Amino acid sequence: MRKFLLFVLTVTSLFATIAHAEIWPSRLIKATIPFGAGSATDVVPRLVFDRLSAELGQPFVIENRAGAGGTLGTGLVAKAEPDGYNVLAHSSALIIAPAIFPNLPFDATKDLSSVLMIGSSANVMIVPKERPWKTIQDFIADAKAKPGLISFGTVGVGSAVHISAEKFRLAAGIEATHVPYRGGPEVIADILGGRIDLYFCPLATALPLIRDGQVKALLVSTPKRVADLPDVPSPLEIGLTGADSVSWFGIFVPAKTPRDIVEKFHAAGMKVLNDPATQASLKKLGVEPMPMTPDQMDDFIKRETAANLELIKTAGIKQ
């Protein structure tokens, strides 16, 4: 009798899960962004959520839960009900956090499931326009001649722009002083004022400054040149192995969310991302397609998390 009851409960649970997935979504979806309003990790997903709302027929309620390098909001979603109505929008910071915060109450590689890779963006190494460097080779030669006197700004320890700078610094073999700021506007202000020497700035933010001649662009972080800056080289072009990096933006749900929901969510997201209007809007933000299936994205997260653990150990980065 007991075995029969267990069988009934198992079958009932299975059919409940299937039925739940078939009717999803039937109410509003809560989306958490673990960074402040106006950041790239806020602006880019909001654009996609707005269009996903129309595609899925349900509103997205978006909440910014910033703090602790993005780990506060991430932890809330990682432990939330896995019903398809708790969603996380994140960025490259997700795969950096475990190396910066070793005692996190969650493991993103186990407690989250990937849904959608929105796209990737380059970071651009910008320097004050008054500096004498005309090329990246000029900069590297000067930095090696002045060990420790070069300073670089970031939006915080372990941020994607910090990782871009550290990868470049290690590959180029130069010493430089890290100056962390509360946010991008503060870094830009000090670059414009000549108080720091360089910043690996998100492409969308950097472009107006470069085009207006307010800063110089010496290097892009991506393996190849970007279309918006055809005259700016990539690390590989100048012989820097291991210096390339990209910032990316993605959508996640708690790990035990039914797979049917994940697949339906992904399909809706791909439909949105393949729409020419969405592509044009993302391009204006400096975001390029980076298509992956949920399984491919899960593998990517695991692989890159391990790689960043090694990088941060080598660079000696600490919170």
Secondary structure, DSSP 8 states (H G I E B T S, - for coil): -HHHHHHHHHHHHHHHHHHHHHH--SS-EEEEESS-TTSHHHHHHHHHHHHHHHHHTS-EEEEE---GGGHHHHHHHHTS--SSSEEEEEEGGGGTHHHH-TT-SS-HHHHEEEEEEEEEE-EEEEEETTSS--SHHHHHHHHHHSTTT-EEEESSTT-HHHHHHHHHHHHHT---EEEE-SSHHHHHHHHHTTSSSEEEEEHHHHHHHHHTTSEEEEEESSSS--TT-TTS--TGGGT-TT----EEEEEEEETTS-HHHHHHHHHHHHHHHTSHHHHHHHHHTT-B-----HHHHHHHHHHHHHHHHHHHHHHT---
